[in-house]
């Protein structure tokens, strides 16, 4: 028959594989939810965690393992890249912030500067 150690080892492998699959499923679920809601003010790291049934710290860990960035940075960068379309149309920075899902213009400016190396205002001056 099979030794107890061997049985435990097999069980551990099984559990580990299932956990990996669950993690991948959770990650895909999070990504797809973010994709659908990226430019809505309702989308927060908290709302993504809730949707995927993970804690915020589990979600952060999952993102770092998969794409080496936090979910907050992932959202921030996507929103900033999108915002360039609106800046190009010479929309007001306050309007642009709302268009891409930032409820506060300060957060938008800070996030844009973090990802783009300059403020949205500077970007407009440089590119328009």
VEXNU-236141 format. One line per 4 residues: number of its first residue (from 1); their letters; for each residue x, y, z of C-alpha. Coordinates in Angstrom, 2 decimals. Last residue first. Example, Ala and Ser with C-alpha at 12.3 -4.5 7.8 and 13.67 -1.06 7.14 Angstrom:
2
2	sa	13.67,-1.06,7.14 | 12.30,-4.50,7.80
This chain:
128
128	xxxx	-0.48,71.06,-26.76 | 2.24,68.67,-25.64 | 4.47,70.47,-23.16 | 1.88,72.83,-21.71
124	xxxx	-0.65,69.99,-21.52 | 1.81,67.67,-19.75 | 2.72,70.41,-17.31 | -0.95,70.79,-16.41
120	xxxx	-1.35,67.00,-16.09 | 1.54,67.04,-13.58 | 4.91,65.54,-14.46 | 6.77,62.22,-14.15
116	xxxx	4.06,60.24,-15.91 | 3.23,57.62,-13.29 | 3.78,59.54,-10.04 | 2.79,62.88,-11.58
112	xxxx	-0.46,61.40,-12.84 | -1.20,59.93,-9.42 | -0.62,63.26,-7.63 | -2.69,65.19,-10.18
108	xxxx	-5.52,62.64,-10.07 | -5.55,62.50,-6.28 | -5.70,66.30,-6.13 | -8.61,66.30,-8.64
104	xxxx	-10.70,64.22,-6.25 | -13.32,61.68,-7.38 | -10.86,60.12,-9.82 | -12.67,57.89,-12.31
100	xxxx	-11.26,58.76,-15.74 | -13.82,61.40,-16.68 | -13.76,62.83,-13.14 | -10.05,63.70,-13.30
96	xxxx	-10.44,65.01,-16.85 | -13.07,67.50,-15.72 | -10.83,68.93,-12.99 | -7.88,69.02,-15.46
92	xxxx	-9.95,71.12,-17.86 | -10.31,69.55,-21.30 | -7.66,70.43,-23.91 | -8.72,67.59,-26.24
88	xxxx	-5.20,66.21,-25.73 | -5.86,66.29,-21.98 | -8.86,64.04,-22.63 | -6.85,61.43,-24.52
84	xxxx	-4.07,61.76,-21.89 | -6.60,60.72,-19.25 | -6.57,57.16,-20.57 | -2.88,56.78,-19.67
80	xxxx	-3.59,58.27,-16.25 | -6.52,55.93,-15.60 | -4.52,52.83,-16.58 | -1.63,53.98,-14.37
76	xxxx	-3.78,54.60,-11.34 | -5.66,51.31,-11.63 | -2.44,49.29,-11.79 | -0.90,51.42,-9.04
72	xxxx	-3.82,50.66,-6.74 | -3.78,46.97,-7.67 | -0.15,46.84,-6.56 | 2.51,46.11,-9.16
68	xxxx	4.68,43.06,-9.89 | 2.25,41.58,-12.44 | 1.30,38.22,-10.99 | 2.92,38.00,-7.55
64	xxxx	2.45,41.73,-6.88 | -1.17,41.49,-7.94 | -1.89,38.51,-5.68 | -0.15,40.15,-2.72
60	xxxx	-2.23,43.31,-3.14 | -5.40,41.23,-3.36 | -4.48,39.28,-0.22 | -3.85,42.61,1.57
56	xxxx	-7.22,43.96,0.44 | -8.97,40.85,1.73 | -10.30,38.52,-0.94 | -13.83,37.71,-2.04
52	xxxx	-13.23,38.80,-5.63 | -15.91,41.48,-5.56 | -14.94,42.65,-2.07 | -11.28,42.93,-3.04
48	xxxx	-12.21,44.88,-6.17 | -14.43,47.23,-4.15 | -11.64,47.83,-1.64 | -9.04,48.55,-4.33
44	xxxx	-11.49,51.17,-5.55 | -13.86,51.35,-8.52 | -16.92,53.44,-7.68 | -15.35,56.52,-9.29
40	xxxx	-15.84,54.72,-12.61 | -13.10,54.74,-15.24 | -11.81,51.21,-14.64 | -15.20,49.56,-14.13
36	xxxx	-15.27,46.88,-16.84 | -11.52,46.36,-16.89 | -11.35,46.32,-13.11 | -13.92,43.52,-12.95
32	xxxx	-12.01,41.59,-15.62 | -8.74,42.02,-13.79 | -10.19,40.96,-10.43 | -11.81,37.85,-11.90
28	xxxx	-8.57,36.96,-13.67 | -6.67,37.32,-10.37 | -9.26,35.30,-8.49 | -9.10,32.52,-11.10
24	xxxx	-5.30,32.54,-10.94 | -5.45,32.32,-7.15 | -7.98,29.52,-7.26 | -5.77,27.63,-9.70
20	xxxx	-2.74,28.08,-7.45 | -4.76,27.00,-4.42 | -5.95,23.94,-6.30 | -2.38,23.06,-7.22
16	xxxx	-1.24,23.50,-3.61 | -4.09,21.37,-2.31 | -3.21,18.59,-4.74 | 0.48,18.78,-3.93
12	xxxx	-0.30,18.64,-0.22 | -2.56,15.62,-0.75 | 0.18,13.83,-2.65 | 2.69,14.54,0.12
8	xxxx	0.22,13.36,2.77 | -0.33,10.10,0.89 | 3.42,9.58,0.42 | 4.04,10.17,4.11
4	xxxx	1.27,7.74,5.07 | 2.88,5.07,2.95 | 0.88,3.66,0.05 | 0.00,0.00,0.00
